[in-house]
Amino acid sequence: MNLEIPEFNSKIYLSYKTIGGKNNLDQLVNDAFRLTYKHTYKAEYINERDITTENRVYGLYYDVGGNAASAKQFFVTDSTHHFLRGALYFYAPPNADSLAPVVQFLQADMEHLVGTLKWR
């Protein structure tokens, strides 16, 4: 599922996987890491922040600095059944200075989404 944000000409791409079989947790985490770090050639930095909520949601936020295509990414899991990855993209050239206010605004929304997530 993807969240279109037309007023900011952007989209949060969301990928959900059920853990099990070919979708083992280690592989899903490695894929999330690999997809984020593909941006290193344009990124000035990539900072990781832990995610832990009272709803058994664990993972990492990635803050990707500079003119990378995706400035904000995350993955979350309950470690046994559910895995969700998200990445913010704009339909515009990735100019970090110009996009900074919108990125900060949408970061709060992404953090709210993750902070209120409950697994079923």
C-alpha positions in Angstrom: 0.0 0.0 0.0 1.2 3.5 -0.7 0.2 6.7 0.9 -0.2 9.5 -1.8 0.4 13.0 -0.5 -0.7 15.1 -3.4 -0.3 18.5 -1.6 3.4 17.8 -1.2 3.8 15.9 -4.5 5.1 12.9 -2.6 4.3 9.3 -1.6 5.2 7.0 1.3 5.8 3.6 -0.2 4.7 0.8 2.3 5.7 -2.8 1.9 4.2 -5.4 4.3 5.4 -9.0 4.6 4.3 -11.8 6.7 7.4 -13.4 8.4 7.8 -17.0 7.6 9.1 -19.3 4.8 11.1 -17.3 2.3 10.4 -14.2 4.3 12.6 -14.8 7.2 13.2 -11.9 9.6 17.0 -11.7 9.0 16.5 -11.5 5.2 13.7 -8.8 5.5 15.9 -6.7 7.8 18.9 -7.1 5.5 16.8 -6.1 2.5 15.6 -3.0 4.4 19.2 -2.1 5.2 20.3 -2.7 1.7 17.5 -0.6 0.1 18.3 2.3 2.5 22.0 2.2 2.0 21.6 2.2 -1.8 21.3 6.0 -1.3 24.8 6.3 0.1 26.2 7.6 -3.2 24.0 10.7 -2.9 23.6 10.9 0.9 25.7 13.0 3.1 24.9 10.8 6.1 22.5 8.1 7.2 21.5 8.1 10.8 19.6 5.2 12.4 17.2 5.6 15.4 15.6 2.7 17.3 11.9 2.3 17.3 10.2 0.6 20.3 6.5 1.2 21.1 4.1 -0.1 23.7 2.3 -2.0 21.0 5.2 -4.5 20.4 6.5 -2.6 17.4 10.3 -2.6 17.0 12.6 -1.4 14.2 14.6 1.5 12.9 14.1 4.9 11.4 16.6 6.0 8.8 17.3 9.7 8.4 19.1 10.1 5.0 20.8 13.5 4.7 21.7 15.3 1.5 20.2 15.1 -1.9 19.2 11.4 -1.7 16.0 10.2 -3.4 14.4 9.2 -0.1 15.1 11.3 3.0 13.1 9.2 5.5 12.7 5.5 5.7 11.8 2.9 8.4 11.1 -0.7 9.0 9.1 -2.2 11.9 8.3 -5.7 13.1 7.0 -7.7 15.9 9.9 -10.2 15.2 7.6 -13.2 14.7 4.7 -12.5 12.3 4.7 -9.0 10.8 7.2 -6.8 8.9 6.5 -3.3 7.5 8.9 -1.1 5.5 8.2 2.5 4.6 10.1 5.1 2.4 9.2 8.7 1.6 9.7 9.8 -2.0 9.0 13.1 -3.8 8.0 13.6 -7.4 10.7 16.3 -7.7 14.4 16.5 -7.8 15.9 15.6 -4.4 17.1 19.1 -3.3 17.5 18.7 0.5 17.4 22.4 1.2 14.2 23.0 -0.7 12.4 19.9 0.7 13.6 20.2 4.3 10.4 21.9 5.7 8.1 19.3 4.0 10.4 16.4 5.0 10.3 17.5 8.7 6.5 17.9 8.5 6.0 14.4 6.9 8.6 12.9 9.3 6.2 13.7 12.2 3.4 11.9 10.3 5.5 8.9 9.7 6.5 8.7 13.3 2.8 9.0 14.3 1.9 6.2 11.9 4.6 3.9 13.4 3.9 5.0 17.0 0.2 4.1 16.7 0.6 0.9 14.7 -1.0 -2.2 16.2 -0.5 -5.7 14.7 -3.5 -7.9 14.1 
